[in-house]
Amino acid sequence: MAGDYYKILGVSKGATDDEIKKAYRKQAHKYHPDKSGGDEAKFKELNEAYQVLSDKSKRSQYDQFGQTFNQAGGGGQGAGGFDFSGFQGFGGQGGQDFNFEFGGGGFEDIFSDIFGGGGTRTRRRPQGQDIQVDLEISFADMVAGAERDIKLYKNVVCERCQGEGGEPGAGEKTCPTCHGSGQIKKTARSFFGNFAQVVECPECHGAGEVPNKKCTKCHGDGRIKEEEIIKIKVPAGIQHGQTISLQGHGEAGGRGSVPGDLYVNIHVQPDKRFQRKGQDILSTEAIPFSMAVLGGKVEIETVEGKLVLKIPAGTKSGEIFRIKEKGVPELQGRGRGNQLVTVIIETPKSLSREQKDLIEKLKNQGI
C-alpha cells in the first residue's frame, strides 16, 4: 500500500504507542464500514498502518526503509499477513465468513470499542454503583470543619452470607455453565466475518463455582436493600463545590464484588456578614464620622465571635484593617488566612440644629 502510515493515522513520526493506539481507535470508529458514513477502503488502510506502527519491530523497519518496507512479503496482503483483497462486504466475497480469534496484541481492545464486549481478556467482577449526594453546610462550618450524618437507603452486603450469595454451610459446586473456568467463548460477527471472544461467565461471574443453595435472605445476590447512616467528616477550609470521596461507601456489588464509592458534593451557605476570598474572610464595618476623625474602638464580628477593633484618628472611608489568623484554614495544611475589615464612614441622614451649627463651623474653618 502506497502512502505514509503516520499520515494515514494522523500522528507524527515521534508519536508514542499510546498516541498511535488512540489515533487508530478514533479513525476506526469513524471509517468502519458497518457504521454510517464508513469507508471500507480507508478502514483497510488504517488497519494496515496500525499493524505496522503498533509493532515495534515492524515500525523500526518501516522507519528505516520507508516506502520500500515490505511487511507481508506478498501482494494483496495487509499488515500481519491478513489478506484484505477478498473483503468486499460484511462476510467477504460470495458470503464467505472469515473466522479470526483475537488473542492479544491490543486489537481486542479496539474491537471491544467498536463492537462491544471484551477481547480475550477476562473482565473483573463489576463494581457496585457509585452514589452522589449533596451536603449543605454553614459558612462557620466551612471555616471550623464539621461532622454530619447522612442517611442512605442502598444495597449493602448481606449479613447472612457475607456477600457470597450462598446459604451458610451449604458449600459450593463447579459452575455448570463454564465448567469451572470462569469464562465462556462467544462468537461475534464483524466486518471481518466472525471472531471469537472469551468473556466472563454470567452464571458465576468469573468465580468458577456457584453455591449449592442460594442464601435465603438475599436469594443469591449477596446484597440487600437497607438504610445505612454514614458519618461525613467535613475538613476545615473546604471550598464551595468541592467533593469529598469515601471509597467503598457506595452501593454494594453483587456476590462479593467491590463496592462503589460515595461522593459528597459540598455546598456552603452564603453568610450576609462575610465573604470568602482565597483563605481570607472579607467583612464590612460602619463607623460614625466622629470616630473616623477622632479615633476610637468598635466591636466587630468574626466567625469565632465578637472582638474589639481599634480605629486610629483620621481613618478614611474604605480603609481596610487586617485581623491576623481569623480567616479560613488551609485545607489539609498549616496556616490560616486573615479577616480583612473594610471600614465605611456613616453619613448621618438627619441632624439637629445644634449638630448643623457645629458642622457649619467646621466648614467655615475648612474642615
Secondary structure as GFF3:
##gff-version 3
##sequence-region A 1 367
A	DSSP	alpha_helix	5	9	.	.	.	ID=ss1
A	DSSP	alpha_helix	17	31	.	.	.	ID=ss2
A	DSSP	alpha_helix	40	53	.	.	.	ID=ss3
A	DSSP	alpha_helix	56	65	.	.	.	ID=ss4
A	DSSP	three_ten_helix	66	68	.	.	.	ID=ss5
A	DSSP	three_ten_helix	79	81	.	.	.	ID=ss6
A	DSSP	three_ten_helix	93	95	.	.	.	ID=ss7
A	DSSP	beta_strand	99	101	.	.	.	ID=ss8
A	DSSP	alpha_helix	107	115	.	.	.	ID=ss9
A	DSSP	beta_strand	131	137	.	.	.	ID=ss10
A	DSSP	alpha_helix	139	144	.	.	.	ID=ss11
A	DSSP	beta_strand	146	157	.	.	.	ID=ss12
A	DSSP	beta_strand	172	174	.	.	.	ID=ss13
A	DSSP	beta_strand	183	190	.	.	.	ID=ss14
A	DSSP	beta_strand	193	200	.	.	.	ID=ss15
A	DSSP	beta_strand	209	211	.	.	.	ID=ss16
A	DSSP	beta_strand	223	234	.	.	.	ID=ss17
A	DSSP	beta_strand	243	246	.	.	.	ID=ss18
A	DSSP	three_ten_helix	254	256	.	.	.	ID=ss19
A	DSSP	beta_strand	262	268	.	.	.	ID=ss20
A	DSSP	beta_strand	275	277	.	.	.	ID=ss21
A	DSSP	beta_strand	280	288	.	.	.	ID=ss22
A	DSSP	alpha_helix	289	294	.	.	.	ID=ss23
A	DSSP	beta_strand	296	302	.	.	.	ID=ss24
A	DSSP	beta_strand	305	311	.	.	.	ID=ss25
A	DSSP	beta_strand	320	323	.	.	.	ID=ss26
A	DSSP	beta_strand	339	346	.	.	.	ID=ss27
A	DSSP	alpha_helix	353	364	.	.	.	ID=ss28
###
